[in-house]
C-alpha cells in the first residue's frame, strides 16, 4: 500500500529545495559569463521546485507556503549584505518588501494552477512553470528599480531586466516551461 506524504512535508521539502537552488545560483562563480545565475541555469531548476508541490498537492495556498522558507531565510542575507554592508537598499523596509516577493511568486503559481484547471495536467504544469519565471522577472525588475539605490551594485543586474529583457524574459519563460514539464514528469513517476 502506497502512502502519500503529508502536505506540510511536501511543502517544506520543496520549499527548502527552492532555497537551495537559488542559493547555489547566487554563489557559483560562472567565470565571467554574465547573467548565468539568474537567467540561464537557475530558472529551470527553480521551476521544478516550485511547480512540483503545486501540481502534486493541487491545493490553493501551496505555492505561497512553498516560498515562505525562501522569504524567511532570505531576510538575513538581504539585511546583512544589501542593507548593512553595502547600503544598496533604499530603506530597512525594502528588506521586508523584497523578501515578500517570494510568497507573491507562490501566489501566482497557485492562481496559474487554478486558472488552468481545465487544461491537461502537462499543459497546466508548463503554464505553472512559465508563470513562475515571468512573475519572478517582473517582481525582480520592480524590486531592483524601486527598492535599490540606483548607484548600487544591483545596477548591473538591472541592466539585464531593462535593456536585455528581450533575451532574459523569454529565456526565463522557456526555462520555466521546461521546469514545469519536468515537474509534471516527476509527479507522474512518484
C-alpha positions in Angstrom: 0.0 0.0 0.0 1.5 3.3 -1.1 1.1 6.2 1.3 1.0 9.8 0.1 3.2 12.3 2.0 1.6 14.8 4.3 1.1 18.2 2.6 3.4 20.0 5.1 6.2 17.6 4.4 5.9 18.1 0.7 5.7 21.9 1.1 8.8 22.0 3.4 10.9 19.7 1.3 10.2 21.6 -1.9 10.4 25.0 -0.2 13.9 24.2 1.0 14.7 22.9 -2.4 13.7 26.3 -3.9 16.0 28.0 -1.3 18.9 25.6 -2.2 18.6 26.1 -5.9 18.5 29.9 -5.7 21.4 29.9 -3.1 23.5 27.8 -5.5 22.7 30.1 -8.3 23.8 33.1 -6.2 27.2 31.7 -5.1 28.5 29.8 -8.1 31.2 31.7 -10.0 30.4 31.3 -13.7 33.8 32.6 -14.8 32.7 35.8 -16.4 29.5 34.5 -18.0 27.3 37.4 -17.1 23.7 36.7 -16.0 24.0 33.0 -15.8 22.9 32.8 -12.2 19.5 34.2 -12.9 18.7 33.7 -16.5 20.4 30.6 -17.9 20.6 27.8 -15.4 18.6 28.5 -12.3 15.1 29.2 -13.7 14.8 25.6 -14.9 15.6 24.1 -11.5 13.7 26.7 -9.6 10.6 26.0 -11.7 10.8 22.3 -11.0 11.0 23.0 -7.2 8.1 25.5 -7.4 5.8 23.6 -9.7 6.1 20.1 -8.3 4.4 20.7 -5.0 1.7 22.9 -6.5 0.9 20.2 -9.1 1.2 17.3 -6.6 -1.0 18.7 -3.9 -3.3 20.8 -6.1 -4.4 22.9 -3.2 -4.8 26.7 -3.2 -2.1 28.2 -1.0 0.6 25.5 -1.7 2.7 27.9 -3.8 2.6 30.6 -1.1 3.7 28.2 1.6 6.5 26.7 -0.6 8.0 30.2 -0.9 7.8 31.0 2.8 11.2 29.4 3.6 12.7 31.5 0.8 11.2 34.7 2.3 12.3 33.9 5.9 15.8 32.6 5.1 16.2 35.4 2.6 15.7 38.1 5.2 19.1 37.5 6.8 21.3 37.9 3.7 19.2 40.8 2.4 19.5 42.6 5.7 23.2 41.9 6.2 24.6 42.2 2.7 22.3 44.6 0.9 21.3 46.9 3.8 24.1 46.9 6.4 27.2 46.1 4.4 26.5 47.6 1.0 23.8 50.2 1.8 22.2 49.2 -1.5 18.6 49.3 -0.4 16.6 52.5 -0.1 15.5 51.7 3.4 15.2 49.0 6.0 11.6 48.4 4.9 12.9 47.3 1.5 14.4 44.2 3.1 10.9 43.0 4.1 9.3 44.1 0.8 11.9 42.3 -1.3 11.7 39.1 0.9 7.9 39.2 0.5 8.2 38.7 -3.3 8.7 35.0 -2.7 5.2 34.3 -1.4 3.9 36.7 -4.1 5.5 34.4 -6.7 4.0 31.4 -4.9 0.6 33.0 -5.1 1.0 33.5 -8.8 1.7 29.7 -9.0 -1.5 28.9 -7.1 -3.5 31.3 -9.4 -2.0 29.8 -12.6 -2.8 26.3 -11.3 -6.4 27.3 -10.7 -6.9 29.2 -13.9 -5.6 26.2 -16.0 -7.6 23.6 -14.1 -9.4 22.6 -17.2 -6.2 22.0 -19.2 -4.4 18.7 -19.4 -2.0 18.1 -16.5 1.0 18.5 -18.7 -0.2 21.9 -20.1 -1.1 23.0 -16.6 2.4 22.2 -15.4 4.0 24.1 -18.3 1.8 27.1 -17.5 2.7 27.0 -13.8 6.4 26.8 -14.6 6.2 29.6 -17.1 4.2 31.8 -14.7 6.7 31.3 -12.0 9.5 32.7 -14.1 7.6 35.5 -15.7 6.4 36.7 -12.3 9.9 36.3 -11.0 11.2 38.5 -13.8 8.5 41.2 -13.0 8.9 41.3 -9.2 12.7 41.3 -9.5 12.6 44.1 -12.1 10.3 46.1 -9.8 12.5 45.3 -6.8 15.7 46.4 -8.5 14.1 49.5 -9.8 12.3 50.8 -6.7 13.9 49.1 -3.7 17.6 49.5 -4.5 19.7 52.7 -4.7 20.3 53.4 -8.4 24.1 53.6 -7.9 24.3 50.3 -6.0 25.9 47.1 -7.2 22.5 46.0 -8.5 22.8 48.4 -11.4 24.4 45.7 -13.4 21.6 43.3 -12.7 19.0 45.9 -13.5 20.7 46.2 -16.9 19.5 42.7 -17.8 16.0 43.5 -16.8 15.6 46.8 -18.5 17.9 46.7 -21.6 18.3 43.0 -22.2 14.7 42.0 -21.4 14.2 40.6 -25.0 16.7 37.9 -24.0 16.2 37.5 -20.3 12.4 37.3 -20.2 11.9 34.8 -23.0 14.8 32.7 -21.7 13.4 32.6 -18.2 9.9 31.8 -19.5 11.2 28.9 -21.7 13.2 27.5 -18.8 10.2 27.9 -16.6 8.1 25.9 -19.1 10.7 23.2 -19.3 11.0 23.1 -15.5 7.2 22.8 -15.2 7.2 20.0 -17.7 9.9 18.2 -15.8 7.9 18.6 -12.6 5.0 17.0 -14.4 7.1 14.0 -15.4 8.5 13.7 -11.9 4.9 13.8 -10.5 3.8 11.1 -12.9 6.7 8.8 -11.7 6.1 9.5 -8.0 
